[in-house]
Amino acid sequence: MAEQWLRKLVDVRPNEVRALLWSFAYFFTVLCAYYILRPVRDEMGIIGGIRQLHWLFTATFIAIICAIPLYGWLVARFTREQFIPVIYRFFILNILIFWLLLTLDVEKVIVARAFFVWISVFVLFVVSVFWQLMADLFRSEQGKRLFAFIAAGGSIGAFLGPTITLTLVKPIGAVNLLIIAAIMLELAVFCMRRVASETKDSRDKIGGSENMQQPLGGGSLAGVVEIIKSPYLAGIALWVFLLSLAGTFLYFQQQNIVAAASTDSASRVQIFAGIELSVSILTIIIQLAGTGRLISRFGVGTAAAILPLVAIFGFAAMAYSPILGVVIIFEAVQRTANFAISNPAREIFFTVVDREAKYKAKSVIDTVVFRGGDAVNGWLFKIMQGTGLDISGIALATVPIAGLWFILAILLGRSQERQSEAKDEEKPQ
């Protein structure tokens, strides 16, 4: 009965059910941990100084540049069952250190800035590692059917995280939320091991790649080389950079608006959590209502193009009427479109590349390109303001960029379909 109910929501095959549900739970725990911490991060951004945000984005990029070679070294020398728990438990240790420093009120401004940078690195790595594993385990055809449902697990975690924050921030204090996040992250390690056990020694069970239990080998910077060599991967990298541009411009405005609206720390955390909550509810509804069917019917490129289309109309609306209500609605719709539709589509792009690209090139795109985009776009926003452009002018200048982003999504979708068909033809009959 449970399987029949599940198949009403997602087009899952009997031999995929257990791996699907553990993947769902895995992403749930990862994003629940992050979204417990995200409102705290936004508050730390304000404590660290709104005028310093572009510097914090730059510091995040530098931290990622330093981390990528170490990550590449781990991936090259250890199996995924070995290096993934190491990464997650390293971040758990970090959380406990921040909890101690914040509890003791040690150099509050400095620790707040460090926490803001750390969590920006943390979320990219833990989410990227998750989707690397998914792209390694599932074929393109399976990804179209299943990734939206798996992503819904993360969305439910993103819903529960702010709910926990809203409920507990005043009774226990924002700092003690870090302990709850650390527990959720340890549960993520358990779920990851269950996903791995479902596929171990059974490559055909859900369609994983060959030699998945072996280290990848190669150099620590092989991911960068892969992107340079492949126009397809370079196109995905550009898509992610433009995603960063749209998100960074909106984020800077949100921080200024919320800071002006309230001077109370707990109230600001509640505002941030409320925004996350509304986005999570919309995302869950869309993902469970038919993202997988939409991708299967209309293709990966169309799904990836929905987010740029939202950006075109959103920035045009801001150019016409740059008021608080428009900014909040635009951000909610933009983030919902990203999480509910375009992000699962983007992850399907990686199902047609080889394992080195999945683990190494993808990590570079998800971390260096994304946070590098944040740093560059943060400075770009400041420069545009410095030239005298107001919100309306900056929004208007962004509209044609979003148009190019839309075209790129369509082209990437066509390339993904061609590569997927070629892989299917290569399979032995």
C-alpha positions as CSV (number, residue, x, y, z in Angstrom):
1,M,0.0,0.0,0.0
2,A,2.8,2.4,0.8
3,E,4.4,1.7,-2.5
4,Q,1.1,2.3,-4.3
5,W,0.8,5.6,-2.5
6,L,4.3,6.5,-3.4
7,R,3.8,5.8,-7.1
8,K,0.9,8.3,-7.1
9,L,3.4,10.9,-6.3
10,V,6.4,9.8,-8.4
11,D,7.0,7.4,-11.3
12,V,9.2,5.0,-9.4
13,R,10.0,1.4,-10.2
14,P,9.9,-1.4,-7.5
15,N,13.7,-1.9,-7.5
16,E,14.2,1.9,-7.0
17,V,11.9,2.4,-4.0
18,R,14.4,1.9,-1.1
19,A,17.2,3.9,-2.7
20,L,14.7,6.6,-3.5
21,L,13.4,6.9,0.1
22,W,16.8,6.9,1.7
23,S,18.0,9.5,-0.8
24,F,14.9,11.6,0.2
25,A,15.7,11.2,3.9
26,Y,19.4,12.0,3.2
27,F,18.6,15.3,1.5
28,F,15.9,16.1,4.2
29,T,18.5,15.9,7.0
30,V,21.1,18.0,5.0
31,L,18.8,20.9,4.2
32,C,17.1,20.8,7.6
33,A,20.5,21.3,9.2
34,Y,21.3,24.2,6.9
35,Y,17.9,25.9,7.2
36,I,18.1,25.8,10.9
37,L,21.4,27.7,10.5
38,R,20.5,30.0,7.6
39,P,18.4,32.6,9.6
40,V,21.3,32.6,12.1
41,R,23.7,33.3,9.3
42,D,21.6,36.2,8.0
43,E,21.6,37.7,11.5
44,M,25.4,37.2,11.7
45,G,25.7,39.1,8.4
46,I,24.0,42.1,10.0
47,I,26.1,41.8,13.2
48,G,29.2,41.7,11.1
49,G,28.1,44.8,9.2
50,I,25.9,45.2,6.1
51,R,28.5,47.4,4.5
52,Q,31.0,44.6,4.8
53,L,28.8,42.0,2.9
54,H,30.8,42.3,-0.3
55,W,34.0,41.7,1.6
56,L,32.4,38.6,3.3
57,F,31.4,37.3,-0.1
58,T,35.0,37.8,-1.2
59,A,36.3,36.0,1.9
60,T,33.9,33.1,1.1
61,F,35.3,32.8,-2.4
62,I,38.9,32.7,-1.0
63,A,38.0,30.0,1.5
64,I,36.5,27.9,-1.2
65,I,39.6,28.3,-3.4
66,C,41.6,27.0,-0.5
67,A,39.2,24.1,0.1
68,I,38.8,22.8,-3.4
69,P,42.3,21.2,-3.8
70,L,41.9,19.4,-0.4
71,Y,38.5,18.1,-1.6
72,G,40.0,17.0,-4.9
73,W,42.7,15.2,-3.0
74,L,40.1,13.3,-0.8
75,V,38.0,12.3,-3.8
76,A,41.1,11.1,-5.7
77,R,42.3,8.8,-2.9
78,F,39.3,7.6,-1.0
79,T,36.0,5.9,-2.0
80,R,32.8,7.8,-1.7
81,E,31.8,5.8,1.4
82,Q,35.0,7.0,3.1
83,F,35.3,10.7,2.0
84,I,31.6,11.7,2.3
85,P,31.3,11.0,6.1
86,V,34.7,12.7,6.7
87,I,33.4,15.9,5.0
88,Y,30.2,15.9,7.0
89,R,31.8,15.2,10.3
90,F,34.4,17.9,9.7
91,F,31.5,20.4,9.4
92,I,29.9,19.0,12.6
93,L,33.1,19.7,14.5
94,N,33.1,23.3,13.0
95,I,29.5,23.8,14.2
96,L,30.5,22.7,17.8
97,I,33.4,25.1,17.8
98,F,31.2,28.0,16.7
99,W,28.6,27.1,19.3
100,L,31.3,27.3,22.0
101,L,32.7,30.7,20.8
102,L,29.2,32.2,20.5
103,T,28.2,30.9,23.9
104,L,31.3,32.4,25.5
105,D,30.7,35.6,23.5
106,V,34.3,35.7,22.2
107,E,34.9,38.6,19.8
108,K,31.3,38.6,18.7
109,V,31.7,40.7,15.5
110,I,34.7,38.7,14.3
111,V,33.1,35.3,15.0
112,A,29.8,36.5,13.3
113,R,31.8,37.3,10.2
114,A,33.6,34.0,10.3
115,F,30.4,32.1,10.8
116,F,28.8,33.9,7.8
117,V,31.8,32.9,5.6
118,W,31.9,29.3,7.0
119,I,28.2,28.6,6.5
120,S,28.4,29.9,2.9
121,V,31.1,27.3,2.3
122,F,29.4,24.6,4.3
123,V,26.1,24.6,2.4
124,L,27.8,24.4,-1.0
125,F,29.9,21.4,-0.1
126,V,27.3,19.4,1.8
127,V,24.7,19.9,-1.0
128,S,27.1,19.5,-3.8
129,V,28.4,16.2,-2.3
130,F,24.8,15.0,-2.0
131,W,24.0,15.7,-5.7
132,Q,27.3,14.3,-6.8
133,L,26.3,11.0,-5.3
134,M,22.8,11.2,-6.8
135,A,24.2,11.9,-10.3
136,D,26.6,8.9,-9.8
137,L,23.8,6.5,-8.8
138,F,21.0,7.5,-11.2
139,R,20.9,7.5,-15.0
140,S,19.5,10.5,-16.9
141,E,16.1,8.8,-17.5
142,Q,15.9,8.0,-13.8
143,G,16.9,11.5,-12.8
144,K,14.0,13.0,-14.8
145,R,11.6,10.8,-13.0
146,L,13.1,10.8,-9.5
147,F,15.2,13.9,-8.8
148,A,12.2,16.2,-8.2
149,F,10.9,13.8,-5.5
150,I,14.3,13.5,-3.9
151,A,14.6,17.3,-4.0
152,A,11.3,17.5,-2.2
153,G,12.9,15.7,0.7
154,G,15.3,18.7,0.9
155,S,12.4,21.1,0.6
156,I,10.6,19.5,3.5
157,G,13.8,19.8,5.4
158,A,14.0,23.4,4.4
159,F,10.4,23.8,5.7
160,L,11.1,22.1,9.0
161,G,14.4,24.0,9.6
162,P,12.9,27.5,9.8
163,T,9.9,26.0,11.7
164,I,12.4,24.8,14.3
165,T,14.1,28.1,14.3
166,L,10.9,30.1,14.7
167,T,9.7,27.9,17.5
168,L,12.9,27.6,19.5
169,V,15.0,30.8,18.8
170,K,13.5,32.7,21.8
171,P,13.1,29.8,24.3
172,I,16.6,28.4,23.8
173,G,18.4,31.2,22.0
174,A,19.8,31.4,18.5
175,V,23.2,30.0,19.5
176,N,21.8,26.7,20.8
177,L,20.2,26.0,17.4
178,L,23.6,25.0,16.3
179,I,23.5,21.9,18.4
180,I,20.3,20.8,16.7
181,A,21.8,21.4,13.3
182,A,24.8,19.2,14.2
183,I,22.5,16.3,15.2
184,M,20.7,16.6,11.9
185,L,24.0,16.5,10.0
186,E,25.0,13.3,11.8
187,L,21.7,11.8,10.8
188,A,22.6,12.7,7.2
189,V,25.8,10.5,7.5
190,F,23.6,7.6,8.6
191,C,21.2,8.1,5.6
192,M,24.1,8.3,3.2
193,R,25.4,5.0,4.4
194,R,22.0,3.5,3.9
195,V,21.8,4.8,0.3
196,A,25.3,3.3,-0.3
197,S,24.3,-0.1,1.1
198,E,21.3,-0.2,-1.2
199,T,23.5,0.0,-4.2
200,K,26.7,-1.8,-3.1
201,D,27.6,-4.8,-5.3
202,S,24.5,-4.2,-7.3
203,R,25.3,-1.6,-10.0
204,D,22.2,-2.3,-12.1
205,K,19.8,-2.0,-9.1
206,I,19.3,1.7,-9.7
207,G,21.6,2.3,-12.6
208,G,24.8,3.5,-11.0
209,S,28.2,3.9,-12.8
210,E,30.8,1.3,-13.0
211,N,33.7,1.1,-10.4
212,M,31.7,3.3,-8.0
213,Q,33.4,1.6,-5.0
214,Q,36.9,2.7,-6.2
215,P,38.7,6.0,-5.7
216,L,38.7,8.2,-8.8
217,G,42.4,8.9,-8.8
218,G,43.8,11.9,-10.8
219,G,44.9,15.3,-9.7
220,S,43.4,17.5,-7.1
221,L,42.6,20.2,-9.7
222,A,41.3,17.8,-12.3
223,G,37.8,19.4,-12.0
224,V,39.1,22.7,-13.4
225,V,40.7,21.0,-16.3
226,E,37.5,19.1,-17.1
227,I,35.5,22.4,-17.3
228,I,38.1,24.0,-19.5
229,K,38.1,21.0,-21.9
230,S,34.3,20.6,-22.1
231,P,32.0,23.3,-23.7
232,Y,29.1,21.5,-22.0
233,L,30.5,21.8,-18.5
234,A,31.6,25.4,-19.3
235,G,28.0,26.1,-20.2
236,I,26.8,24.7,-16.9
237,A,29.4,26.8,-15.1
238,L,28.1,30.0,-16.9
239,W,24.5,29.1,-16.0
240,V,25.5,28.8,-12.3
241,F,27.4,32.1,-12.5
242,L,24.3,33.9,-13.8
243,L,22.2,32.2,-11.1
244,S,24.6,33.8,-8.6
245,L,24.3,37.2,-10.2
246,A,20.5,37.2,-9.9
247,G,20.6,35.8,-6.3
248,T,23.3,38.2,-5.1
249,F,21.5,41.3,-6.3
250,L,18.3,40.3,-4.6
251,Y,20.1,39.3,-1.4
252,F,21.8,42.6,-1.0
253,Q,18.5,44.4,-1.2
254,Q,16.9,42.0,1.3
255,Q,19.6,42.6,3.9
256,N,19.2,46.4,3.7
257,I,15.4,46.3,3.9
258,V,15.3,43.9,6.9
259,A,18.0,45.8,8.8
260,A,16.0,49.0,8.3
261,A,12.8,47.3,9.4
262,S,13.9,46.1,12.8
263,T,16.6,46.7,15.4
264,D,15.8,43.6,17.4
265,S,18.1,40.5,16.7
266,A,15.5,37.8,17.5
267,S,12.9,39.6,15.5
268,R,15.2,39.8,12.5
269,V,15.9,36.1,12.7
270,Q,12.2,35.5,12.8
271,I,11.7,37.6,9.6
272,F,14.4,35.6,7.8
273,A,12.9,32.3,9.0
274,G,9.5,33.4,7.9
275,I,10.8,34.1,4.4
276,E,12.4,30.7,4.3
277,L,9.2,29.1,5.5
278,S,7.0,30.6,2.7
279,V,9.5,29.5,0.0
280,S,9.7,26.0,1.4
281,I,5.9,25.6,1.4
282,L,5.6,26.7,-2.2
283,T,8.5,24.5,-3.3
284,I,7.1,21.3,-1.7
285,I,3.7,21.8,-3.3
286,I,5.3,22.3,-6.8
287,Q,7.8,19.4,-6.4
288,L,5.2,16.9,-5.3
289,A,2.6,18.2,-7.7
290,G,4.5,17.5,-10.8
291,T,8.1,18.7,-11.3
292,G,9.2,15.2,-12.3
293,R,6.4,14.9,-14.9
294,L,7.1,18.4,-16.2
295,I,10.7,17.6,-16.8
296,S,9.9,14.2,-18.3
297,R,7.4,15.8,-20.7
298,F,9.0,19.1,-21.6
299,G,12.7,18.3,-21.1
300,V,15.5,19.4,-18.9
301,G,16.2,22.6,-20.9
302,T,12.7,23.9,-20.5
303,A,12.8,23.3,-16.7
304,A,16.2,25.0,-16.3
305,A,14.9,28.0,-18.4
306,I,12.0,28.7,-16.0
307,L,14.2,30.4,-13.4
308,P,15.8,32.8,-16.0
309,L,12.3,33.6,-17.2
310,V,11.2,34.5,-13.7
311,A,14.3,36.7,-13.5
312,I,13.4,38.5,-16.7
313,F,9.9,39.4,-15.4
314,G,11.1,40.0,-11.8
315,F,13.8,42.5,-12.6
316,A,11.6,44.2,-15.1
317,A,9.0,44.6,-12.4
318,M,11.6,46.0,-10.0
319,A,12.8,48.4,-12.7
320,Y,9.2,49.7,-13.0
321,S,8.3,49.6,-9.3
322,P,11.3,49.2,-6.9
323,I,9.3,48.8,-3.7
324,L,9.5,46.4,-0.7
325,G,6.5,44.3,-1.8
326,V,7.8,43.7,-5.3
327,V,11.3,42.7,-4.0
328,I,9.8,40.2,-1.5
329,I,7.4,38.7,-4.0
330,F,10.2,38.4,-6.6
331,E,12.6,36.8,-4.2
332,A,9.9,34.3,-3.1
333,V,9.0,33.3,-6.7
334,Q,12.6,33.2,-7.8
335,R,13.8,31.0,-5.0
336,T,10.8,28.7,-5.4
337,A,11.4,28.3,-9.1
338,N,15.0,27.5,-8.4
339,F,14.5,24.9,-5.7
340,A,11.3,23.4,-7.1
341,I,12.1,23.1,-10.8
342,S,15.4,24.5,-12.1
343,N,17.7,23.0,-9.5
344,P,16.5,19.4,-10.1
345,A,16.9,20.1,-13.8
346,R,20.5,21.4,-13.3
347,E,21.4,18.3,-11.4
348,I,20.2,16.1,-14.3
349,F,22.7,17.9,-16.5
350,F,25.4,16.0,-14.6
351,T,23.9,12.5,-15.1
352,V,25.4,12.3,-18.7
353,V,29.1,13.1,-17.8
354,D,31.8,10.7,-16.5
355,R,32.5,10.1,-12.8
356,E,35.5,12.5,-12.6
357,A,33.3,15.3,-13.9
358,K,30.5,14.4,-11.5
359,Y,32.7,14.5,-8.4
360,K,35.4,17.0,-9.4
361,A,34.1,19.3,-12.1
362,K,30.7,19.5,-10.4
363,S,32.3,20.4,-7.0
364,V,34.2,23.3,-8.8
365,I,31.1,24.6,-10.4
366,D,29.0,24.3,-7.3
367,T,31.5,25.9,-5.0
368,V,34.2,28.0,-6.8
369,V,32.0,29.2,-9.7
370,F,29.0,29.8,-7.5
371,R,30.8,31.6,-4.6
372,G,33.2,33.2,-7.0
373,G,30.1,34.6,-8.8
374,D,28.9,35.8,-5.4
375,A,32.1,37.7,-4.8
376,V,32.3,39.2,-8.3
377,N,28.6,40.1,-8.4
378,G,28.8,41.6,-4.9
379,W,31.5,43.9,-6.1
380,L,29.6,44.5,-9.3
381,F,26.6,45.6,-7.3
382,K,28.7,48.0,-5.3
383,I,30.3,49.4,-8.4
384,M,26.9,49.9,-10.1
385,Q,25.6,51.7,-7.0
386,G,28.8,53.8,-7.0
387,T,28.1,55.0,-10.5
388,G,24.8,56.5,-9.3
389,L,22.5,53.7,-10.4
390,D,19.5,53.2,-8.1
391,I,17.6,49.9,-7.6
392,S,15.5,50.6,-10.7
393,G,18.5,51.2,-12.9
394,I,20.3,48.1,-11.7
395,A,17.3,45.9,-12.2
396,L,16.8,47.3,-15.7
397,A,20.4,46.5,-16.6
398,T,19.9,42.9,-15.4
399,V,17.0,42.1,-17.7
400,P,19.0,41.5,-20.9
401,I,21.5,39.4,-18.9
402,A,18.6,37.2,-17.7
403,G,17.6,36.9,-21.4
404,L,21.0,35.4,-22.3
405,W,20.7,33.1,-19.3
406,F,17.3,31.9,-20.6
407,I,18.8,31.1,-24.0
408,L,21.8,29.3,-22.4
409,A,19.4,27.0,-20.4
410,I,17.6,25.9,-23.6
411,L,20.9,25.1,-25.4
412,L,22.2,23.1,-22.4
413,G,19.0,21.1,-22.3
414,R,19.4,20.2,-26.0
415,S,23.0,19.1,-25.4
416,Q,22.0,17.0,-22.4
417,E,19.3,15.2,-24.4
418,R,21.8,14.5,-27.2
419,Q,24.3,13.0,-24.8
420,S,21.7,11.0,-23.0
421,E,20.5,9.5,-26.3
422,A,24.0,8.7,-27.2
423,K,24.6,6.9,-23.9
424,D,21.4,4.9,-24.4
425,E,22.6,3.8,-27.9
426,E,25.9,2.6,-26.5
427,K,24.3,0.2,-24.0
428,P,24.5,-3.5,-25.0
429,Q,21.1,-4.9,-26.3
